[in-house]
Amino acid sequence: MAGRSSGRLFFILLSLMASLPSPSHSGEIAVYWGQGDDNNEGTLTQTCATGRYNYILIGFLSQFGKGQPAKLNLAGHCDPASGGCARVSNGIRACQGRGIKVLLSIGGGAGSYDLSSSDDAQQVANYLWNNFLGGQSNSRPLGDAALDGIDFDIEQGAGLHYGQLGQALKNLANQAGKTVLLSAAPQCPFPDQYIGKAINTGIFDFVWVQFYNNQPCEYSNGDISRLTASWFNSWANIPAGKVFLGLPAGIAAASSGYIPKEVLISQVLPAIKRAPKYGGIMLWSKQYDDKSGYSEAVKGSV
């Protein structure tokens, strides 16, 4: 009798579990750092010491491709041309020592960049590998620390050959017996006109979609429907490892798309976290997050 009762209880529990909604997924926080200065967004070491972030995206390598000399722009933090940004290696190592992944973001909203051919993509990959990742060079702009990967924030140009660039980076890492993380930061209108083709190759480990400055698919005035429709209908099933919700960290961080902290916690996150590839949130940027306290307020709910 005891055996029959136990068996009956087991099947009842199975039925109850099957009727429950699919579980949500805990996530992580990525943040862009580099377009402020040491005073208004802190050094890289200070940024990682906050304990608020899992991924740091150093922005930006704002010039590359088409035979141009590559140029790094870290705004007021340091001057790459004079070698002043080599000290950032101390921050990179400090972050990695805390288990935080640090990636260099290429592109950005301003600059001069594009890829003209497969050969061009390979040349840029070689440059990135030797100057920022696991390769060797006498002119490493951020010093000798090896970054964990490359972020593609592509917002101009023809949008061609970025999948080949990503694959070339993966190949270089494999040849050296190492790994390289790749991420992309598309706009939420789907498919993204600049990086959409590369995303379709499945090369990216992380995709942080910019749900701001894009009114057709962003949050507005208490309405989350456009955001959730874009998330589930377009982005939740792309061929990538994890998909993150990209957000402005403060009202002044973007022209539109800011989500109040309480709305993110009570409405948006409970909805989007049910996507199997949900990875967390991305914030633009560290200097705005410091002012708003955004990540600290939402971290426990992400």
Backbone torsions as a table, in degrees:
resi	resn	phi	psi	omega
1	MET	NA	-42.7	-179.6
2	ALA	-60.3	-39.9	-179.8
3	GLY	-63.9	-41.3	179.4
4	ARG	-65.0	-39.9	-179.7
5	SER	-64.5	-41.0	179.7
6	SER	-64.3	-41.7	179.7
7	GLY	-64.4	-42.2	179.8
8	ARG	-62.7	-41.7	179.4
9	LEU	-63.5	-38.8	179.7
10	PHE	-60.7	-45.4	-179.5
11	PHE	-69.8	-32.0	175.8
12	ILE	-64.2	-42.8	179.0
13	LEU	-64.0	-40.3	177.4
14	LEU	-60.4	-42.5	-179.8
15	SER	-64.0	-41.0	179.7
16	LEU	-64.5	-42.1	179.8
17	MET	-64.1	-37.7	-179.2
18	ALA	-66.8	-27.8	-177.4
19	SER	-83.8	-11.1	-179.3
20	LEU	-75.8	151.9	176.1
21	PRO	-64.3	155.9	-179.1
22	SER	-62.0	142.8	-175.6
23	PRO	-67.6	148.6	174.6
24	SER	-86.0	169.8	-174.2
25	HIS	-119.4	137.8	175.6
26	SER	-74.3	150.7	-173.4
27	GLY	-130.5	-176.6	-177.6
28	GLU	-126.5	174.0	-177.4
29	ILE	-124.4	127.5	173.1
30	ALA	-109.4	147.4	179.8
31	VAL	-142.4	144.6	173.6
32	TYR	-86.9	135.2	179.0
33	TRP	-134.2	142.4	173.3
34	GLY	132.4	-15.3	-178.0
35	GLN	-102.1	16.7	171.5
36	GLY	-113.0	-138.8	170.7
37	ASP	-144.5	177.7	-175.2
38	ASP	-60.9	-26.7	-177.5
39	ASN	-80.8	-39.9	-174.3
40	ASN	-98.9	-7.1	171.3
41	GLU	-138.9	1.9	176.4
42	GLY	80.2	164.3	175.5
43	THR	-75.0	171.4	177.1
44	LEU	-63.8	-39.8	177.6
45	THR	-60.0	-46.0	179.1
46	GLN	-64.4	-37.1	-179.7
47	THR	-60.7	-46.3	-178.5
48	CYS	-74.3	-26.4	179.5
49	ALA	-68.5	-16.5	178.8
50	THR	-66.5	-24.9	-177.7
51	GLY	75.2	12.3	-175.6
52	ARG	-91.9	-17.2	-168.3
53	TYR	-123.8	152.1	175.8
54	ASN	-107.5	-24.7	-179.7
55	TYR	-136.4	133.3	174.7
56	ILE	-113.4	128.9	-179.8
57	LEU	-112.0	106.7	-177.2
58	ILE	-81.1	117.3	-177.8
59	GLY	-118.5	135.1	6.7
60	PHE	-146.4	153.9	159.9
61	LEU	-84.8	98.2	-167.0
62	SER	-96.3	-2.1	175.0
63	GLN	-139.3	127.7	176.5
64	PHE	-170.7	164.9	175.4
65	GLY	83.5	164.5	178.4
66	LYS	56.7	32.4	177.5
67	GLY	76.8	3.5	179.5
68	GLN	-75.4	150.0	170.6
69	PRO	-68.0	135.5	-179.7
70	ALA	-70.5	141.5	179.0
71	LYS	-133.4	132.9	177.0
72	LEU	-98.5	138.1	178.2
73	ASN	-126.9	107.8	175.0
74	LEU	-113.1	33.8	173.6
75	ALA	47.9	-123.5	-175.0
76	GLY	-87.8	2.3	-177.4
77	HIS	-72.0	-42.5	-174.7
78	CYS	-169.6	166.2	-179.7
79	ASP	-108.3	105.5	-178.5
80	PRO	-61.3	-34.9	-175.6
81	ALA	-62.1	-31.2	-178.9
82	SER	-92.4	0.5	-176.0
83	GLY	84.4	7.0	-175.5
84	GLY	-69.5	-15.0	-178.6
85	CYS	-89.8	-2.1	179.2
86	ALA	-61.8	-25.4	179.4
87	ARG	-67.0	-15.1	178.6
88	VAL	-63.8	-20.2	176.2
89	SER	-55.2	-35.9	178.4
90	ASN	-61.0	-40.4	178.8
91	GLY	-69.7	-39.3	179.2
92	ILE	-59.6	-47.2	-180.0
93	ARG	-65.3	-38.6	179.4
94	ALA	-63.3	-41.7	178.6
95	CYS	-65.9	-47.6	-178.8
96	GLN	-63.0	-31.5	176.7
97	GLY	-65.7	-21.0	176.6
98	ARG	-94.9	5.2	-179.4
99	GLY	82.5	13.8	-178.9
100	ILE	-93.9	132.1	179.3
101	LYS	-85.9	136.1	-178.2
102	VAL	-121.2	124.1	-177.9
103	LEU	-121.7	148.6	171.6
104	LEU	-90.4	127.9	177.5
105	SER	-92.9	125.7	177.7
106	ILE	-103.0	139.9	179.7
107	GLY	107.6	-120.0	-177.3
108	GLY	99.1	177.3	-176.1
109	GLY	-76.5	-16.7	179.5
110	ALA	-136.4	152.4	179.6
111	GLY	136.4	-166.3	-179.7
112	SER	-137.0	104.4	-178.0
113	TYR	-155.3	150.5	177.4
114	ASP	179.4	161.6	175.5
115	LEU	-117.8	130.8	-173.9
116	SER	-98.3	-18.3	-174.1
117	SER	-166.3	173.2	175.0
118	SER	-62.6	-40.1	178.8
119	ASP	-63.9	-39.4	177.3
120	ASP	-61.2	-44.0	178.4
121	ALA	-59.9	-41.1	179.3
122	GLN	-66.1	-39.9	179.3
123	GLN	-64.8	-40.8	177.5
124	VAL	-66.3	-39.8	177.3
125	ALA	-60.5	-44.2	178.5
126	ASN	-59.8	-43.0	179.7
127	TYR	-62.3	-47.9	-179.1
128	LEU	-62.3	-43.0	-178.7
129	TRP	-62.4	-45.5	-174.8
130	ASN	-78.7	-25.6	-174.1
131	ASN	-104.3	-15.8	-178.2
132	PHE	-134.0	-20.9	-173.6
133	LEU	-110.4	-133.5	-171.4
134	GLY	-88.1	3.5	-178.6
135	GLY	-86.8	-166.9	-176.2
136	GLN	-125.6	138.2	176.8
137	SER	-160.1	151.7	176.4
138	ASN	-85.9	-3.1	-175.2
139	SER	-131.0	54.6	-179.4
140	ARG	-80.4	112.3	-173.0
141	PRO	-60.5	-31.6	-179.8
142	LEU	-102.9	17.2	-179.6
143	GLY	86.4	-169.2	-170.3
144	ASP	-88.1	-3.4	176.9
145	ALA	-67.3	139.5	179.7
146	ALA	-92.9	121.7	176.2
147	LEU	-69.0	163.7	-178.9
148	ASP	-84.9	-18.5	-177.6
149	GLY	177.3	-170.3	-176.9
150	ILE	-128.0	134.2	176.1
151	ASP	-105.3	134.0	-179.2
152	PHE	-103.5	98.8	174.8
153	ASP	-106.2	77.5	-171.3
154	ILE	-96.5	116.6	-174.1
155	GLU	-129.4	16.2	177.6
156	GLN	-159.8	174.0	177.0
157	GLY	88.2	-167.1	-175.9
158	ALA	-81.6	-17.7	179.6
159	GLY	72.3	26.7	-177.6
160	LEU	-109.7	152.5	170.6
161	HIS	73.2	8.3	179.7
162	TYR	-74.7	-30.5	173.1
163	GLY	-63.5	-39.4	177.5
164	GLN	-67.3	-36.9	175.9
165	LEU	-62.0	-45.4	178.8
166	GLY	-61.9	-43.7	-179.8
167	GLN	-65.6	-37.8	178.1
168	ALA	-63.0	-38.8	177.1
169	LEU	-65.4	-42.8	177.3
170	LYS	-61.7	-40.8	-179.5
171	ASN	-64.3	-42.7	178.9
172	LEU	-62.4	-40.2	178.1
173	ALA	-65.9	-43.5	179.6
174	ASN	-61.4	-41.6	179.7
175	GLN	-62.8	-29.5	180.0
176	ALA	-92.5	1.8	-178.0
177	GLY	70.4	28.3	-178.4
178	LYS	-124.5	178.8	177.0
179	THR	-123.3	154.1	174.7
180	VAL	-136.5	133.0	177.3
181	LEU	-89.0	141.3	176.8
182	LEU	-124.6	135.5	176.5
183	SER	-134.9	161.5	178.8
184	ALA	-136.6	151.0	-178.5
185	ALA	-126.6	70.2	-179.8
186	PRO	-72.4	162.4	169.2
187	GLN	-77.5	156.6	-175.4
188	CYS	-73.2	-22.7	172.0
189	PRO	-60.4	129.7	-170.0
190	PHE	-110.2	137.8	-7.4
191	PRO	-80.4	155.3	179.3
192	ASP	-65.8	133.0	-172.7
193	GLN	-71.9	-20.7	-176.4
194	TYR	-101.9	-37.8	-173.7
195	ILE	-120.4	1.4	-177.9
196	GLY	-59.3	-41.9	-179.5
197	LYS	-64.3	-40.1	179.2
198	ALA	-67.3	-38.1	178.0
199	ILE	-60.7	-38.6	-179.0
200	ASN	-65.3	-16.8	177.6
201	THR	-74.2	-15.4	-179.2
202	GLY	79.5	17.5	-174.0
203	ILE	-80.1	-17.4	-170.3
204	PHE	-92.8	135.4	175.6
205	ASP	-77.7	-34.8	-178.5
206	PHE	-137.4	142.0	172.7
207	VAL	-130.1	116.5	177.0
208	TRP	-106.0	107.4	-171.9
209	VAL	-85.2	129.8	-177.8
210	GLN	-80.3	97.8	176.9
211	PHE	-92.4	52.3	176.0
212	TYR	-154.4	158.8	-172.7
213	ASN	56.6	26.0	-179.0
214	ASN	-144.3	83.6	-170.4
215	GLN	-59.7	-33.2	-178.0
216	PRO	-63.9	-18.5	-174.7
217	CYS	-136.0	21.9	-178.0
218	GLU	-115.7	167.3	175.0
219	TYR	-67.1	142.6	177.2
220	SER	-156.6	125.5	171.1
221	ASN	49.8	48.0	176.3
222	GLY	83.9	-1.9	-177.4
223	ASP	-101.2	114.3	179.0
224	ILE	-100.3	2.0	-171.1
225	SER	-65.9	-39.4	179.7
226	ARG	-66.7	-39.1	179.3
227	LEU	-65.1	-49.8	-177.2
228	THR	-67.9	-32.8	177.2
229	ALA	-64.8	-44.6	178.4
230	SER	-65.1	-40.7	-179.1
231	TRP	-60.2	-51.5	-174.3
232	PHE	-83.6	-34.9	-177.6
233	ASN	-79.5	-26.2	-173.7
234	SER	-120.2	-47.8	-166.9
235	TRP	-97.6	-26.9	-171.1
236	ALA	-65.0	-22.2	-175.0
237	ASN	-118.2	20.5	177.6
238	ILE	-66.9	157.1	-179.3
239	PRO	-78.5	76.0	178.7
240	ALA	-142.0	162.3	-179.3
241	GLY	-65.0	-57.6	-179.7
242	LYS	-137.0	148.2	178.6
243	VAL	-118.0	130.4	-177.6
244	PHE	-113.4	149.7	175.2
245	LEU	-88.3	113.5	-179.8
246	GLY	-86.3	129.0	-173.3
247	LEU	-137.1	152.0	168.6
248	PRO	-75.6	137.2	-177.0
249	ALA	-81.8	-4.6	177.5
250	GLY	-158.3	164.8	-178.4
251	ILE	-59.5	-37.9	-177.5
252	ALA	-80.7	-5.1	-175.3
253	ALA	-77.2	-15.9	-179.2
254	ALA	-152.7	160.3	179.5
255	SER	-75.6	-23.2	177.7
256	SER	-160.5	163.6	175.8
257	GLY	99.8	1.0	178.3
258	TYR	-65.3	132.6	178.3
259	ILE	-111.1	118.9	177.2
260	PRO	-55.0	146.0	-174.9
261	LYS	-54.5	-44.0	-176.6
262	GLU	-67.2	-31.6	177.6
263	VAL	-71.8	-41.1	177.3
264	LEU	-59.3	-45.0	-176.9
265	ILE	-69.4	-43.8	-170.7
266	SER	-89.5	-25.9	-174.5
267	GLN	-120.0	-51.9	-171.3
268	VAL	-73.1	-52.4	-177.2
269	LEU	-61.7	-43.8	178.4
270	PRO	-59.1	-28.8	179.5
271	ALA	-77.6	-53.2	-171.4
272	ILE	-76.7	-22.0	-177.2
273	LYS	-67.4	-9.8	179.7
274	ARG	-81.3	-7.9	175.7
275	ALA	-73.9	129.4	-177.0
276	PRO	-57.1	-29.6	-178.4
277	LYS	-94.9	9.3	177.4
278	TYR	-55.8	128.3	-179.1
279	GLY	-114.0	-22.7	-177.7
280	GLY	141.5	-147.6	179.9
281	ILE	-127.6	151.8	171.3
282	MET	-114.4	140.6	-179.1
283	LEU	-120.7	135.1	168.3
284	TRP	-109.2	114.5	-6.8
285	SER	-140.5	-171.8	-175.9
286	LYS	-59.9	-40.9	-176.8
287	GLN	-66.1	-34.5	177.2
288	TYR	-75.4	-34.1	178.6
289	ASP	-65.0	-37.6	177.4
290	ASP	-61.0	-39.0	-177.9
291	LYS	-74.1	-36.0	-173.0
292	SER	-94.6	-23.1	-173.8
293	GLY	68.9	25.3	-172.4
294	TYR	-62.4	-54.6	-174.8
295	SER	-63.5	-37.8	179.8
296	GLU	-62.8	-36.3	-177.3
297	ALA	-74.2	-33.6	-173.3
298	VAL	-102.3	-10.9	-171.8
299	LYS	-51.7	-41.2	-178.0
300	GLY	-68.9	-15.3	-179.1
301	SER	-103.7	-14.6	-177.8
302	VAL	-68.1	NA	NA
